[in-house]
């Protein structure tokens, strides 16, 4: 299993966006939290798919 630079960056971006989701939920902006959550899931999934086995 080999982690490429783009895979690591995409997973890090996804985790950063998860932190944003938590922050936005605390502020009460649910619609924006859903949009950020979808972006976080897409970033993490694309990062995992870029890992070379």
C-alpha positions, 0 to 999 in steps of 0.5 A: 500500500503506497500513499501518494501525495495527492491522497494524503492531501485529499484526506487532510482536506476532508478532515479539515472540512469535518472540523468545519462541519462541527463548527458550523453545526455549533453556530446553527447553520444546518444547510451549510453544514450539510454542504460542507459534510458532502464536500468532506465525504467526497474529499475523504473518499477520493483520497482513499481511492487514490491510495495505490495498493 
